[in-house]
Amino acid sequence: MEPTIIFAVALAGALAILAGIFEDLESDTGSQSNPNSQVQLAPQIGHLHRYFNKAISGEPPAYGFWSTTGATVAVLLQTRFLSGFGEMHSVILASIFGALVAASILSFYAIFAHISRTASMRPFKQPLQLDVILSPLPLFFAYGFLAVLCVTLISFITNMVLLNPFPVPLIALLFGITLGTIGSSTGDIHYGSERLYQTFIFGSGIPISKQGDIDVKAEYGFRNSIDTPYFTSRFGGPVTGLCFGAIVFLDNWSRLFTFAGKWTPILLGIIIIILLFLINLSIEIYTRNRFNEFTKE
Amino acid sequence: MDPIIALFGIIIGGTLVGVCVHFIPCSAVGAMAATTGIATGPTMLAAGAGMMGLMAAAYNLDNGLALMLASGAIASMLMIALTSVVANITYAFGVGVAPTSGQSEYDRFTGFEQKQCLTPGTDGHGIPTQSFISGVIGAAIGGIGGALVFYSVYTLISPSIPSSTAVAIAGIIAVGIYIINGVLPAYTLVGKTEGMTDEKFKTTPKTFYSCLIMSTVSGIFVYAASVVI
């Protein structure tokens, strides 16, 4: 077992944790993915709001696109930088430029998505405000940049050190789609179920009849999208990072061992899945005992 | 692999991908803890799992079909299992609700009563054990399907073009066929399913036939293209 490979597996896992955190915070800041339906629904039931409303597409295809864009630009630049900076520095420098391009495209899409979404809410008197567009823009750019940078670097590590036969942009596409799926499946729950409905008592659940009845007032004035990561970075972001980081790390880690021949990763994978089943069961038992006081009419 | 067998590999793999989506518990409204399932679209979750499967399968390109299919299945299962666990952690500690099915009286595997922890006015929340097991089974089917398509396309085109290019093209075609067949069940699931315990699971034959037709068309295109090459 080479130390370089072990370090690469650990680094890929660590970068995946960061990518997950930043991806979730970026989507929460712009109300992307499934909680977007609530932000879109709010004006229709009389709640005019100051949330940023960007549903460019579902998170998986969106992050597949940003990541592939970043990785493609990075691969093209890396071949140019190779002679001047050496292999490692050229990859890092090219990934930074690639992520910058992807984050710029993301920001443009976000602006147009917000304007067109808000314009479609005109019959319900939802105003289009310039500061609502401009204030969270640096946040999208920063979070999007960091998420794409991490995915691009993971793609380079997977291709160059872990020797995956896929080219870097295709690896970035696969990781981007998976990252978007995980962000949409885990971290967004904290935004859609808790942040948007903080007036409901914790643990009481959100009845379907209350959908769209989101919190529009903050401690001082109206709520805005800049405050959202302040809340979701405490839980939603880290759990997304935990999930994506664990997937990337465990998948690569299981390939490090050869005690049962070529079938060792499969054996380890089955053991991990059985452990996850037991963890899931224990969470279910714990929550059934802990959160059943609000479920009676 | 014989080209005709590879063509059948694409058809079988594509159909398996379509069928797998019915097993994976998903619901967009799950993001508001208002329905049972992982909080995203079924197609997107199946695609996310399938992509991890493809990535793992690519490592075993030279180790034979059996190991490739197994590694694809295991990586997909790992992705769904981890996502389910972390989603349940979010529901438990971020929202404060227990995993509950909105359609079943009792969990088929644990026997837990479901209505006991159901928030009034919702159609369930979280991923109970029956949905977890269903999702893992679906991920295994999808992972095998995706890896089979990848391997079949690779064996079809690799004699004509350099190996590294063939891997990339086979990977892109496998992603394409995966997403095409993953989208088709959306018309029968309509954005929400609890997995194999859901009423909509009975519509699986419809998805099977539509994916069979779609995979056959896709497979013939790939076969024709490889013959032209």
Interface residues (C-beta under 8 A of the other chain):
Chain A: S33 N34 P35 S37 Q38 G58 E59 P60 P61 T158 L163 N164 P165 F166 P167 L170 I171 L173 L174 F175 I177 T178 G180 T181 I182 S184 S185 T186 G187 D188 I189 H190 Y191 G192 S193 E194 L196 Y197 F202 G203 S204 G205 I206 P207 I208 S209 K210 Q211 F235 G236 V239 T240 L242 C243 A246 I247 L250 D251 R255 K262 W263 P265 I266 G269 I270 I272 I273 L276 F277 I279 N280 L281 I283 E284 Y286 T287 R288 R290 F291 N292 F294 T295 E297
Chain B: A28 V29 G30 A31 M32 A33 A34 I38 A39 T40 G41 M44 L45 A47 G48 A49 M51 M52 L54 M55 A56 A58 Y59 N60 L61 N63 L67 A70 S71 I74 A75 M77 L78 M79 A81 L82 T83 S84 V85 V86 A87 N88 I89 T90 Y91 A92 F93 G94 V95 G96 V97 A98 P99 T110 F112 Q116 C117 L118 T119 P120 G121 T122 D123 H125 G126 I127 P128 T129 F132 I133 V136 S164 V167 A168 G171 I172 V175
